[in-house]
């Protein structure tokens, strides 16, 4: 029986992880697992600023249901499963479940503009306070957290994409790379 290859798509919020997982999953006709689907109020440390000051141990970010989904395997044993995992193999609870890491290593300014567009423009958030609150947190500690966690993922990534490509072009790059591994 063939082993399902688990490919984590990693990077900062707004880099395009979710979109890429959706496109790759559709192309290969396989499951996609999305980090945010498994996050709840207990997933992150309560005080992110303090957590970052204490060393930003991403293993303290808990998604037990996501880990369980990966551990249980997948019906029909698909060739691939694409997982949106922002931290690559940096979280100890999930590292052994991931075969390869693709890092979307884009400038944080671009990622921030995408987050603003996604959450506050496209969703037409009625709260200008929500945007202001996010930007205050971003300037205070989120920007450094994103930079540090991308740096962690960079240490163990197998493919790094540093260009702001369309999601289709990015998927083409990943597909070509995966095919090159078979040779």
Beta strands, then each sheet from edge to edge (+ up, - down):
strand 1: 5-10
strand 2: 32-34
strand 3: 80-84
strand 4: 100-104
strand 5: 159-161
sheet 1: 2+ 3+ 1+ 4+ 5+
end
